[in-house]
Amino acid sequence: MKVVKVVTTKRKKVYYYTDTGRVFRKNTDRTVTFRINDQVKIEQGFLDAQFLINQDGTKIKIKEIKR
């Protein structure tokens, strides 16, 4: 998957849009973020947690909004 759009709302929520049409919301307070054209993959964590991991190995906890 590739990130095609990154949107930050007024309430500081960050949304990642992928080329497959899926939408993810950043679910952590870490200041790390992904950029457009980053290759990402989904990894399942403990207790149904989901993480997006980019090509550099950076991991962000996310929640899937749209499949």
C-alpha positions as semicolon CSV with decimal commas, in nm:
position;residue;x (nm);y (nm);z (nm)
1;M;0,000;0,000;0,000
2;K;0,107;0,356;-0,061
3;V;0,002;0,670;0,129
4;V;-0,155;0,913;-0,120
5;K;-0,292;1,179;0,115
6;V;-0,230;1,291;0,476
7;V;-0,492;1,516;0,641
8;T;-0,470;1,689;0,981
9;T;-0,795;1,821;1,129
10;K;-0,847;2,120;1,356
11;R;-0,852;1,884;1,653
12;K;-0,508;1,748;1,557
13;K;-0,640;1,413;1,430
14;V;-0,426;1,273;1,148
15;Y;-0,582;1,065;0,870
16;Y;-0,389;0,857;0,616
17;Y;-0,548;0,777;0,279
18;T;-0,400;0,488;0,078
19;D;-0,402;0,403;-0,290
20;T;-0,631;0,105;-0,217
21;G;-0,904;0,337;-0,084
22;R;-0,854;0,253;0,282
23;V;-0,850;0,530;0,545
24;F;-0,667;0,512;0,877
25;R;-0,668;0,747;1,178
26;K;-0,354;0,792;1,384
27;N;-0,432;0,658;1,730
28;T;-0,126;0,767;1,928
29;D;0,037;1,085;2,056
30;R;0,374;1,015;1,895
31;T;0,501;1,304;1,683
32;V;0,619;1,066;1,411
33;T;0,411;1,076;1,094
34;F;0,417;0,931;0,743
35;R;0,461;1,124;0,422
36;I;0,291;1,099;0,086
37;N;0,428;0,810;-0,128
38;D;0,548;0,611;0,176
39;Q;0,508;0,237;0,130
40;V;0,317;0,103;0,432
41;K;0,191;-0,231;0,556
42;I;-0,051;-0,327;0,832
43;E;0,065;-0,531;1,127
44;Q;-0,167;-0,681;1,387
45;G;-0,075;-0,616;1,748
46;F;-0,185;-0,738;2,087
47;L;-0,559;-0,716;2,173
48;D;-0,672;-0,620;1,820
49;A;-0,432;-0,325;1,795
50;Q;-0,326;-0,232;1,440
51;F;-0,004;-0,065;1,332
52;L;0,108;0,092;1,006
53;I;0,475;0,036;0,931
54;N;0,658;0,223;0,657
55;Q;0,963;0,122;0,453
56;D;1,201;0,262;0,718
57;G;1,045;0,054;0,995
58;T;0,863;0,343;1,164
59;K;0,554;0,212;1,342
60;I;0,237;0,411;1,423
61;K;-0,070;0,278;1,602
62;I;-0,380;0,337;1,391
63;K;-0,750;0,269;1,370
64;E;-0,908;0,177;1,036
65;I;-1,190;0,415;0,945
66;K;-1,286;0,298;0,595
67;R;-1,209;-0,032;0,430
